[in-house]
Amino acid sequence: MVQLTNGSTIQAFPNQPTNLRGFTLHAVYADEFGWIPNDQEMYDAILFTLATTSGKFICTSTPGATDTIFYKIHTQPQYNAFAKSHVTWQQALEPNGPMKQKWLEARKTEYEGDPWRWKRELEAEFAEDQATWLPLALITKCIDSQLELWNEGNTHRGTFFAGLDLGKHQDHSALTVIEQKEDNTQQLRHIKVWPLETKYAAVVGYIKTLSDRWQTIEKIRVDITGIGEYIVEDMKNGDIENVEGITFTATRKQELASILKQRMLNGNYKFPYADIHISPTKTLNYATELNTERFEFKKDGTLRFNHPQNQHDDIFWSAALALSCTVKLTPELYLAVMPT
């Protein structure tokens, strides 16, 4: 608590709404208000501390998640009583502000290829709202007109990795096979998407046939979320080697999606502009399917992935799984109780 010469006091409170209740205040300032986990409860508590004093509430923040009161204040008409200021790097740059030109140039280099991050941090925009994880400009950059998808009936030799995203009723099962080249690039060689309601046994049988013909699939990573390890055991019992089950936790999905995006940003992942025929009446485009996945920036600093209604992200995640086979994934944290 700081005592001012006019008899007023300034007091700092921990981020807990119950700490404010019961106070009568004339002004409340909340910094980084878009990043606190209990902002709705905090906002309600603040309003009642000002109810009898006609006091002011001031909040500032770097734009972040869109499920916050700070976002609503800036975008929704019921908060029009707030006076709003929008300060970007242009206003903060020297000599008019404290930001150094050298620091700004370093951020431009660091954020190259990630315009969303630049918009959020330097342009102060809620740029993650309905953002796609893989922009069309990035996808187009990775298209190689010289590549063609390989047919499963042919025999090929090389170093191959595969990713399998399983689905049945609402989502498709999708298989992506990439070839690791000597120059450390990866090329899409084969993709298979099954119609809805296809039994897992048919998917496993297809992969078994493909593995026997190509013989050099070094690793297959399989999404076992909601299914369990039994599908991996079935594949191993069918002499499909080097199968690893992956559970899609929030942190694991962020890691997989980041591997996919970084390979594309580096120009390492190449694929043809190709259509994928699921049935005589349904065809998907590979580039368009990669552009489906959206993400949201959460308050805890992690990402939440989703896709638009009536669309699917099976191809996206099968590609991410396949590319992840070329690296060792971060071990998942777990809680263990040790006997004394």
C-alpha positions as CSV (number, residue, x, y, z in Angstrom):
1,M,0.0,0.0,0.0
2,V,1.2,3.5,-0.9
3,Q,0.0,6.6,1.0
4,L,-0.3,9.7,-1.2
5,T,0.1,13.3,0.0
6,N,-3.6,14.0,-0.5
7,G,-4.6,11.3,1.9
8,S,-5.4,8.7,-0.8
9,T,-3.9,5.3,-1.0
10,I,-2.8,3.0,-3.8
11,Q,-3.0,-0.7,-3.0
12,A,-2.0,-3.8,-5.1
13,F,-4.2,-6.9,-4.9
14,P,-3.4,-10.5,-5.9
15,N,-5.4,-11.8,-8.9
16,Q,-8.3,-13.2,-6.8
17,P,-11.8,-11.7,-7.0
18,T,-12.6,-12.4,-3.4
19,N,-9.8,-10.1,-2.3
20,L,-11.6,-7.1,-3.8
21,R,-15.1,-7.7,-2.4
22,G,-16.1,-5.4,0.4
23,F,-13.9,-2.5,-0.7
24,T,-15.2,0.9,-1.9
25,L,-12.8,2.2,-4.6
26,H,-12.5,5.3,-6.8
27,A,-10.3,3.8,-9.5
28,V,-9.1,0.3,-10.5
29,Y,-6.3,-0.3,-13.0
30,A,-5.9,-3.9,-14.3
31,D,-2.8,-4.6,-16.4
32,E,-2.7,-7.5,-19.0
33,F,-6.4,-8.0,-18.3
34,G,-6.7,-10.2,-21.4
35,W,-4.5,-12.9,-19.8
36,I,-5.9,-13.5,-16.3
37,P,-7.7,-16.9,-15.9
38,N,-10.7,-15.6,-13.9
39,D,-11.4,-12.4,-15.7
40,Q,-15.2,-12.6,-15.6
41,E,-15.3,-13.0,-11.8
42,M,-12.7,-10.3,-11.4
43,Y,-14.6,-7.9,-13.6
44,D,-17.8,-8.4,-11.7
45,A,-16.0,-7.8,-8.4
46,I,-14.4,-4.6,-9.7
47,L,-17.7,-3.2,-10.9
48,F,-19.2,-3.4,-7.4
49,T,-16.2,-1.7,-5.8
50,L,-17.0,1.3,-8.0
51,A,-20.8,1.2,-7.7
52,T,-21.1,4.0,-5.1
53,T,-18.2,6.3,-6.1
54,S,-18.8,6.7,-9.9
55,G,-15.2,5.5,-10.1
56,K,-13.2,4.5,-13.1
57,F,-12.1,1.1,-14.3
58,I,-9.0,1.1,-16.6
59,C,-7.6,-2.0,-18.2
60,T,-4.7,-2.6,-20.6
61,S,-3.4,-5.7,-22.3
62,T,-1.7,-7.2,-25.3
63,P,-4.5,-8.9,-27.3
64,G,-4.7,-12.6,-26.7
65,A,-7.5,-15.0,-26.4
66,T,-11.0,-14.2,-27.7
67,D,-12.8,-15.8,-24.8
68,T,-12.0,-12.9,-22.5
69,I,-13.7,-9.8,-21.1
70,F,-10.9,-7.7,-22.6
71,Y,-11.8,-8.9,-26.1
72,K,-15.5,-8.2,-25.5
73,I,-14.8,-4.7,-24.4
74,H,-13.1,-4.0,-27.7
75,T,-15.5,-5.8,-30.0
76,Q,-19.0,-6.0,-28.6
77,P,-21.5,-3.1,-28.6
78,Q,-22.7,-3.6,-25.0
79,Y,-19.3,-2.3,-23.9
80,N,-19.5,0.9,-25.9
81,A,-19.4,3.0,-22.7
82,F,-15.6,2.3,-22.6
83,A,-13.3,4.7,-24.2
84,K,-10.8,2.7,-26.2
85,S,-7.2,3.3,-27.3
86,H,-5.3,1.2,-29.8
87,V,-1.5,1.5,-29.6
88,T,0.7,-0.2,-32.2
89,W,4.4,-0.3,-32.8
90,Q,4.2,2.8,-34.9
91,Q,3.1,4.9,-31.9
92,A,5.6,3.2,-29.6
93,L,8.7,3.5,-31.8
94,E,11.4,6.1,-31.0
95,P,11.6,9.1,-31.0
96,N,7.9,9.2,-30.1
97,G,8.0,6.2,-27.8
98,P,10.4,4.0,-25.9
99,M,10.6,1.1,-28.5
100,K,14.1,0.9,-30.1
101,Q,14.4,0.5,-33.9
102,K,17.1,-2.2,-33.4
103,W,14.7,-4.2,-31.2
104,L,11.9,-3.9,-33.8
105,E,14.1,-5.1,-36.6
106,A,15.0,-8.2,-34.6
107,R,11.3,-9.0,-34.0
108,K,10.6,-8.6,-37.8
109,T,13.2,-11.3,-38.5
110,E,12.0,-13.5,-35.7
111,Y,8.3,-13.3,-36.7
112,E,8.9,-13.8,-40.4
113,G,6.5,-16.4,-41.7
114,D,4.2,-15.9,-38.7
115,P,2.1,-12.9,-39.4
116,W,-0.4,-13.8,-36.7
117,R,2.2,-13.4,-34.0
118,W,3.4,-10.1,-35.5
119,K,-0.2,-8.8,-35.6
120,R,-0.9,-9.8,-32.0
121,E,2.4,-8.6,-30.4
122,L,3.2,-5.5,-32.6
123,E,0.0,-4.5,-34.3
124,A,-2.1,-5.2,-31.1
125,E,-4.8,-7.0,-33.1
126,F,-6.9,-10.0,-32.1
127,A,-5.4,-11.8,-35.1
128,E,-6.0,-15.4,-33.9
129,D,-9.7,-15.2,-34.2
130,Q,-10.8,-17.8,-36.8
131,A,-7.1,-18.0,-37.9
132,T,-6.0,-21.0,-39.9
133,W,-2.9,-22.8,-38.7
134,L,-1.6,-23.2,-42.3
135,P,-2.3,-20.1,-44.4
136,L,-3.0,-20.7,-48.1
137,A,0.1,-18.7,-49.0
138,L,2.3,-21.1,-47.0
139,I,0.5,-24.2,-48.5
140,T,1.0,-22.9,-52.0
141,K,4.7,-22.4,-51.4
142,C,5.1,-26.1,-50.6
143,I,3.3,-27.4,-53.7
144,D,5.7,-29.1,-56.1
145,S,4.3,-29.5,-59.6
146,Q,6.8,-32.3,-60.4
147,L,5.5,-34.6,-57.7
148,E,2.7,-37.2,-58.2
149,L,1.0,-39.4,-55.7
150,W,2.0,-43.1,-55.9
151,N,-0.6,-45.8,-56.3
152,E,-0.7,-48.4,-53.6
153,G,-0.5,-51.2,-56.1
154,N,3.0,-50.4,-57.2
155,T,6.2,-51.4,-55.5
156,H,8.6,-48.7,-54.2
157,R,11.8,-48.5,-52.3
158,G,13.0,-45.6,-50.1
159,T,12.8,-44.4,-46.5
160,F,9.1,-43.9,-45.7
161,F,7.1,-42.7,-42.6
162,A,3.4,-42.8,-42.1
163,G,0.7,-41.2,-40.0
164,L,-2.7,-42.7,-39.4
165,D,-5.6,-40.6,-38.0
166,L,-8.5,-42.9,-37.2
167,G,-12.2,-42.1,-37.5
168,K,-15.4,-44.0,-38.2
169,H,-18.7,-42.3,-37.6
170,Q,-18.1,-38.5,-37.7
171,D,-14.5,-38.4,-39.0
172,H,-12.7,-40.3,-41.8
173,S,-9.7,-42.5,-41.3
174,A,-6.8,-41.0,-43.1
175,L,-3.3,-42.4,-43.9
176,T,-0.4,-40.2,-45.1
177,V,2.9,-41.7,-46.3
178,I,5.9,-39.5,-46.8
179,E,9.4,-40.2,-48.1
180,Q,12.5,-39.0,-46.3
181,K,15.0,-37.8,-48.9
182,E,18.8,-37.5,-48.4
183,D,18.7,-33.7,-48.4
184,N,16.5,-33.8,-45.3
185,T,13.3,-32.9,-47.2
186,Q,10.1,-34.9,-47.0
187,Q,7.8,-35.6,-50.0
188,L,4.2,-36.7,-49.9
189,R,4.0,-40.1,-51.7
190,H,0.7,-41.6,-50.8
191,I,-2.5,-40.6,-49.1
192,K,-5.6,-42.7,-48.5
193,V,-8.9,-41.5,-46.9
194,W,-11.7,-44.0,-46.2
195,P,-15.4,-43.3,-46.4
196,L,-17.3,-42.9,-43.1
197,E,-18.3,-46.1,-41.3
198,T,-15.3,-48.0,-42.7
199,K,-14.3,-50.7,-40.2
200,Y,-10.8,-50.5,-38.6
201,A,-10.1,-54.0,-39.8
202,A,-10.3,-52.8,-43.4
203,V,-7.9,-49.9,-42.6
204,V,-5.4,-52.2,-40.9
205,G,-5.6,-54.7,-43.8
206,Y,-4.9,-51.9,-46.3
207,I,-1.8,-50.7,-44.3
208,K,-0.6,-54.3,-44.1
209,T,-0.7,-54.7,-47.9
210,L,1.0,-51.4,-48.4
211,S,3.7,-52.2,-45.9
212,D,4.4,-55.6,-47.6
213,R,4.7,-54.0,-51.0
214,W,6.9,-51.1,-50.0
215,Q,8.8,-52.9,-47.2
216,T,10.6,-49.8,-45.9
217,I,8.0,-47.9,-43.8
218,E,10.3,-47.1,-40.9
219,K,7.6,-45.9,-38.5
220,I,3.8,-45.5,-38.4
221,R,2.4,-43.2,-35.7
222,V,-1.3,-43.8,-35.1
223,D,-3.8,-41.6,-33.3
224,I,-5.4,-43.8,-30.6
225,T,-7.4,-41.1,-28.8
226,G,-10.7,-42.6,-27.7
227,I,-9.8,-45.9,-29.2
228,G,-7.0,-47.3,-27.0
229,E,-3.9,-49.4,-27.6
230,Y,-5.8,-52.4,-29.0
231,I,-5.6,-51.0,-32.5
232,V,-1.8,-50.8,-32.2
233,E,-1.7,-54.4,-30.9
234,D,-3.9,-55.5,-33.8
235,M,-1.4,-53.9,-36.3
236,K,1.6,-55.5,-34.6
237,N,-0.2,-58.9,-34.5
238,G,-0.6,-58.5,-38.2
239,D,3.1,-58.1,-38.7
240,I,3.0,-54.4,-39.3
241,E,6.2,-53.2,-37.7
242,N,7.3,-50.0,-36.0
243,V,3.8,-48.9,-34.9
244,E,3.5,-46.3,-32.2
245,G,0.3,-45.1,-30.6
246,I,-0.2,-41.3,-30.0
247,T,-2.8,-39.8,-27.7
248,F,-4.0,-36.4,-28.8
249,T,-3.6,-34.3,-25.6
250,A,-3.6,-30.5,-26.0
251,T,0.2,-30.3,-25.7
252,R,0.7,-33.2,-28.0
253,K,-1.5,-31.7,-30.7
254,Q,0.4,-28.4,-30.4
255,E,3.7,-30.2,-30.8
256,L,2.5,-32.2,-33.9
257,A,1.0,-29.1,-35.5
258,S,4.1,-27.1,-34.9
259,I,6.3,-29.8,-36.5
260,L,4.1,-29.8,-39.6
261,K,4.1,-26.0,-39.8
262,Q,7.8,-25.6,-39.2
263,R,8.7,-28.1,-42.0
264,M,6.6,-26.1,-44.4
265,L,8.0,-22.8,-43.3
266,N,11.5,-24.2,-43.9
267,G,10.5,-25.5,-47.3
268,N,11.2,-29.1,-46.3
269,Y,7.8,-30.6,-46.9
270,K,6.7,-30.9,-50.5
271,F,3.5,-32.3,-52.0
272,P,1.6,-32.2,-55.3
273,Y,-1.6,-30.3,-56.0
274,A,-3.8,-33.4,-55.8
275,D,-7.3,-34.5,-55.4
276,I,-8.2,-37.3,-53.1
277,H,-11.1,-39.6,-54.2
278,I,-12.9,-41.0,-51.2
279,S,-15.9,-42.3,-53.1
280,P,-17.4,-42.0,-56.6
281,T,-19.3,-38.9,-55.3
282,K,-16.8,-37.4,-52.9
283,T,-13.4,-35.8,-53.7
284,L,-11.2,-33.7,-51.5
285,N,-8.3,-31.4,-52.4
286,Y,-5.1,-31.9,-50.4
287,A,-4.1,-28.3,-50.2
288,T,-7.6,-27.2,-49.2
289,E,-7.7,-29.8,-46.5
290,L,-4.5,-28.6,-45.0
291,N,-6.0,-25.1,-44.8
292,T,-9.0,-26.4,-42.7
293,E,-7.4,-26.4,-39.2
294,R,-8.1,-23.4,-37.0
295,F,-6.5,-22.4,-33.7
296,E,-7.2,-20.2,-30.7
297,F,-4.8,-18.8,-28.3
298,K,-5.7,-19.7,-24.7
299,K,-5.1,-17.8,-21.5
300,D,-2.5,-20.3,-20.3
301,G,-0.4,-19.7,-23.4
302,T,-1.3,-23.0,-25.2
303,L,-3.2,-23.4,-28.4
304,R,-6.6,-25.0,-29.0
305,F,-7.1,-26.5,-32.4
306,N,-10.5,-26.9,-34.1
307,H,-12.0,-27.0,-37.6
308,P,-15.2,-25.5,-39.1
309,Q,-18.4,-27.4,-38.8
310,N,-19.1,-29.9,-41.5
311,Q,-15.4,-30.1,-42.4
312,H,-12.8,-32.6,-41.4
313,D,-9.2,-32.3,-40.2
314,D,-8.2,-36.0,-40.7
315,I,-5.8,-35.2,-43.5
316,F,-4.2,-32.4,-41.5
317,W,-3.5,-34.6,-38.5
318,S,-2.3,-37.7,-40.5
319,A,0.2,-35.4,-42.2
320,A,1.4,-34.1,-38.8
321,L,1.7,-37.6,-37.5
322,A,3.7,-38.7,-40.5
323,L,6.2,-35.8,-40.3
324,S,6.5,-36.3,-36.6
325,C,7.9,-39.8,-37.2
326,T,11.2,-38.2,-38.3
327,V,11.8,-36.7,-34.7
328,K,11.6,-37.9,-31.1
329,L,8.5,-36.4,-29.5
330,T,8.6,-34.7,-26.1
331,P,7.6,-37.2,-23.3
332,E,4.2,-36.5,-21.8
333,L,4.1,-35.4,-18.2
334,Y,2.3,-37.7,-15.8
335,L,1.6,-38.0,-12.1
336,A,2.9,-41.1,-10.3
337,V,2.4,-42.1,-6.7
338,M,5.4,-43.9,-5.2
339,P,5.0,-46.3,-2.3
340,T,6.8,-45.3,0.9
